[in-house]
Amino acid sequence: MVRYLVCIVSIVGLVSCAKLDDSPFIGMGTSAPALASPQFDQAMEQEAQAAWIEGNQIDTLVNGEEYFPVMLEAVKSAKRTITFETFVAVDGYVTYDLVMAMCERAQAGVRVHVVLDGVGSMKLDERYLTALRNAGVEVELYRPFNCLRLLHCNNRDHRKILVVDGKLAFTGGAGYADCWNGAAKGKWQWRDTMYRVRGPLVAELQRGFMNNWKELRGVDLKSEAYFPQLKRVGNMKAQVVLGAPCERGDTLGAGYLLAIDAAQQSLLIEHAYFVPNKQLRKALFRAMARGVEVDIILPSGHIDTPIVRQTSMSHWPELLAAGARIYEFQPSMMHGKLIVVDDELSIIGSGNFDDRTFFINDEVNVHVLSKRFAGEQRRMFENDLKSCEEKCAADAKARIVDLPRRWAGKLVEPQL
């Protein structure tokens, strides 16, 4: 339901954004350096406006049964600081546990800062916010709904960042609601992934949180309590890519485009909201024309925003005709965000595969250049395939009852 509200708010900005589909990315276009080359590193740094950081360890946490307990334990272990930013936080057991843990830590002297999106978290009971503030937690709502400032409200904070003591971080696709809990074995247990980050990259995720904290509070938290000295803890090279269109232009979409144009063998795409614009579709066609295998996992009818699925399906026939394989995840809503290129580059985080991500929302993605990490993502992808149904062009044909959503979706596609 939250996605429906966001879409309604978004329509107000349609006039200003209607031509985004025709806007070129900053990306490299038809030519891109090889993934293993220094030229690719340099090109991605330029496109993503983010430096590559060596010496990190990034662990994959699959579904709420894995990531919620680990994240809660991390919060409970905080000694100095906690920073937390998310799009969706609504009433439920997992939210209650997190709020109580933050309150306890704040009362114990830990400095706790929370940013919740004002639309995505509008259903959160006011008692949660009161409990946090009474315990000493600093809480900000990002651009709450205001009917007098609809264009302002169109920009949402879709980032998911948790940083504990400046040393341990989490990011990914999941919000805080009970639908994210469990193991994705039924329609009320969403399929999603979060990632635990250790090493120098944590400071970049902390800076991602500070980006919006400074906007909301006018304060830049720079002390050692938030940015301690960080040592190498692994051998993964990665970069944190901030999506902040008003400040930086398109960084996430440019990164996607460069990654797709660099692919030589395979592309794995697993995305909840897959509405590729013209530039990305052309990049996918170029990839398949040079022999790249493209496999795409999308949500089935369990999707929380049917208009997005219908709009996505309008692009299936040409993608399938070009050689893409498209699958729908059957057990529940698939909410993940993953791209794997040539089993070497992985793109994870909060960003979806749509223009709202690239040009409107505040997002955070992580690019990881690691064959071992990419191998883990491929195994996760292939495990999800076991619960998928492969689709064909006939499956994309709109039924009469689907036509209103299909037409409406095409009309507001740059806003989805």
Buried (B, 14 or more C-beta within 10 A) or exposed (E): EBBEBBBEBBBBBBEEBBEBBEBEBBBBBEEBBEBBEEEBBEBBBBBBBBEBBBBBBBBBBBBBBBBBBBBBEBBBEBEBBBBBBBBBBBBBEBBBBBBBBBBBBBEEEBBBBBBBBBBBBBBBEEEBBEBBBEBBBBBBBBBEBEEEEBEEBBBBBBBBBBBBBBBBBBBBBBBBBBBBBBBBEEBEBBBBBBBBBBBBBBBBBBBBBBBBBEBBBEEEBEEEBBBBEBEBBBEBBBBBBBBBBEEBBBBBBBBBBBBBBBBBBBBBBBBBBBBBBEBBBBBBBBBBEEEBBBBBBBBBEBBBBBBBBBBBBBBBBBBBEBBBBBBBBBBBBBBBBBBBBBBBBBBBBBBBBBBBBBBBBBBBBBBBBBEEBBBBBBEBBEEBBEBBEEBEEEBBEBEEEBEEBBEBBEEBBBBB
